[in-house]
Amino acid sequence: MRAVVFERHGAPAEVRELPDPRPAPDGVVVRVEATGLCRSDWHGWMGHDPDIELPHVPGHELAGVVEAVGSRVTRRRPGDRVTVPFVCACGTCPACAAGDQQVCERQTQPGFHHWGSFAQYVALDHADVNLVAIPDDMAYATAAALGCRFATAFRAVVQQGRVAAGEWVAVHGCGGVGLSAVMIAAASGARVVAVDVSPQALDLARKFGAAVCVDASRTPETAAAIRDLTGGGAHLSLDALGSPATCAASVNGLRRRGRHVQVGLLPSADGTTPVPLARAVALELELLGSHGMAAHAYPAMLELVGSGVLRPDLLVTRTILLDAAPQALAEMGTAPGAGVTVIEPWR
């Protein structure tokens, strides 16, 4: 198969011919029809994830067709159209037994724990637990965005964030996850404040339902701006980028008893990020993390997509070939861009 591979962190990746994967007894091999390019892939390429072993094939948000199944797989068969959460759960640990597969104690993640979907084929673990069937009328490019950014945003806004109609929701960072959060919050009846440094990203945020946009490149104190715009602060705020500055701004922009959800990864040298906890104590704020979404939780989201209430297809702003993926991956560090880039390995 053809796949994107890198041998050293931060060194140029390249497209090579590699051996086709084989399914584990409880796994499958999926022919990748579309895979998203995510900032998490850039973090992995840069060496921010200790689970990655070199050489490595990145990619974790995908859709395609089951090509081969392992001997113990009972719920899937070749020809099935599927996607998968970026957290592949074991299905048997205490967290999985409680229905919390997104924080599985023995989770694996394609593109991090093993070779991923920047390839024509990818092997996936525990298929009966993790694979999600996609409707026949859903494009693979649309489905590819569900496994990471859109499902992650859905859980962060709806399940962890407990969004309610009429609330003010602030979204810090309008990349793929942030724009998904804007769309989902607006569709839930919330009033959304979108924050980003990119005019293009803010234009898309308006298109997807943001009531107010804040240009962080021209607004040094974004938290104060949000408190002013919302009459006291957001009820719910998400850091969809993942930086000390956006995390702090998200917390500081909340009103009393508001809810902060940390969605963006926060890599740092010592593994910690300063958080304004004094404000959290004084205002009784909730500080929550959100890490993907379990496969069993997809039906509610898919129902809203099928009815047209949610339109993840509109988030896809660029489709590229596999040969263009190495350069696009490198550019994520300096120019993440707005919207979703999808790689089509067979085109």
CORBELSUL-V240086 format. One record per pair of residues at least 6 apart in sequence whose C-alpha atoms are under 6 Angstrom apart, sorted by the first residue. I is the first residue (numbers start at 1). GAP is how many residues later the second one is. D is the distance in whole Angstrom. If there is no record, write none. Layout:
BEGIN
I,GAP,D + I,GAP,D
END
This chain:
BEGIN
1,16,5 + 1,17,5 + 1,19,5 + 1,119,6 + 2,14,5 + 2,15,5 + 2,117,6 + 2,118,6 + 3,12,5 + 3,13,6 + 3,115,6 + 3,116,4 + 4,10,5 + 4,11,4 + 4,53,6 + 4,114,6 + 5,8,5 + 5,9,6 + 5,51,5 + 5,52,5 + 6,7,4 + 6,49,6 + 6,50,6 + 7,47,6 + 7,48,4 + 9,36,5 + 9,37,5 + 9,38,5 + 10,35,6 + 10,36,5 + 13,313,5 + 14,312,6 + 23,6,5 + 23,46,6 + 23,47,5 + 23,100,6 + 24,46,5 + 25,45,4 + 25,46,5 + 25,47,5 + 26,44,5 + 26,46,5 + 26,47,5 + 26,100,5 + 27,43,5 + 27,97,6 + 27,98,5 + 27,99,5 + 27,100,5 + 28,40,6 + 28,41,4 + 28,42,6 + 28,95,6 + 28,96,5 + 29,38,6 + 29,39,5 + 29,93,6 + 29,94,4 + 30,35,5 + 30,36,4 + 30,37,5 + 30,91,6 + 30,92,5 + 31,33,5 + 31,34,5 + 31,36,6 + 31,89,6 + 31,90,5 + 32,32,5 + 32,88,5 + 32,89,5 + 33,31,5 + 33,311,6 + 34,28,6 + 34,29,6 + 34,106,6 + 34,107,5 + 34,110,6 + 34,309,6 + 34,310,5 + 35,26,6 + 35,27,4 + 35,109,5 + 35,307,6 + 35,308,5 + 36,25,5 + 36,108,6 + 36,305,6 + 36,306,4 + 37,304,6 + 42,287,6 + 51,62,6 + 52,60,5 + 52,61,6 + 57,58,5 + 57,59,5 + 58,53,4 + 58,58,5 + 58,60,6 + 59,52,5 + 59,57,5 + 59,58,4 + 59,59,5 + 60,26,6 + 60,50,5 + 60,51,5 + 60,56,6 + 60,57,6 + 61,83,6 + 61,86,5 + 61,87,5 + 62,21,6 + 62,82,4 + 63,19,6 + 63,20,4 + 63,77,6 + 63,80,6 + 63,81,5 + 64,17,6 + 64,18,6 + 65,14,6 + 65,15,5 + 65,16,5 + 66,12,5 + 66,13,5 + 66,14,5 + 67,11,5 + 68,10,6 + 75,53,6 + 81,52,6 + 81,53,6 + 82,50,5 + 82,51,5 + 82,52,5 + 83,49,5 + 84,46,6 + 84,47,5 + 84,48,6 + 84,63,5 + 85,62,4 + 86,23,6 + 86,61,6 + 86,62,6 + 87,15,6 + 87,22,5 + 88,19,6 + 88,20,5 + 88,21,6 + 88,42,6 + 89,12,5 + 89,15,5 + 89,18,5 + 90,16,6 + 90,17,6 + 95,9,5 + 96,8,6 + 101,193,5 + 102,190,6 + 102,191,5 + 102,192,5 + 110,6,5 + 116,6,6 + 120,225,5 + 130,165,6 + 142,171,5 + 149,28,5 + 150,30,6 + 151,142,6 + 152,140,4 + 152,141,6 + 153,24,6 + 153,27,6 + 153,28,5 + 156,134,6 + 157,6,6 + 165,23,6 + 165,24,4 + 165,25,5 + 166,23,6 + 166,24,5 + 167,23,5 + 167,68,6 + 168,22,6 + 168,23,5 + 168,24,6 + 168,66,5 + 168,67,5 + 169,23,5 + 169,65,5 + 169,67,5 + 169,68,5 + 170,22,6 + 170,23,5 + 170,24,6 + 170,67,5 + 171,23,5 + 171,66,6 + 171,67,5 + 172,23,5 + 172,67,5 + 172,68,6 + 173,22,6 + 173,23,5 + 173,67,5 + 173,68,5 + 174,22,6 + 174,27,6 + 175,163,5 + 175,164,6 + 176,163,5 + 176,164,6 + 178,62,5 + 179,26,6 + 183,25,5 + 183,26,6 + 186,23,5 + 191,20,6 + 192,18,5 + 192,19,5 + 193,17,6 + 193,19,5 + 193,20,6 + 194,19,5 + 195,18,6 + 195,19,5 + 196,19,6 + 196,20,5 + 197,18,5 + 197,19,5 + 197,20,5 + 201,137,5 + 223,26,5 + 223,29,6 + 223,30,4 + 226,7,6 + 226,27,6 + 227,6,4 + 227,26,6 + 232,23,5 + 233,20,5 + 233,21,5 + 233,22,4 + 234,20,5 + 234,21,6 + 235,23,5 + 236,22,6 + 236,23,5 + 236,24,6 + 237,13,6 + 237,23,5 + 238,22,6 + 238,23,5 + 238,24,6 + 239,7,6 + 239,8,6 + 239,23,5 + 239,24,6 + 240,23,5 + 240,24,5 + 241,23,5 + 242,22,4 + 242,23,5 + 242,24,5 + 243,23,6 + 248,27,6 + 251,9,6 + 256,27,5 + 257,26,6 + 257,27,5 + 257,28,5 + 258,27,5 + 259,26,6 + 259,27,5 + 260,27,5 + 261,27,5 + 261,28,5 + 262,27,5 + 263,27,5 + 304,6,6 + 315,24,5 + 315,25,6 + 316,23,6 + 316,24,5 + 317,22,5 + 317,23,6 + 318,23,5 + 319,22,6 + 319,23,5 + 319,24,6 + 320,23,5 + 321,22,6 + 321,23,6 + 322,21,6 + 322,23,5
END
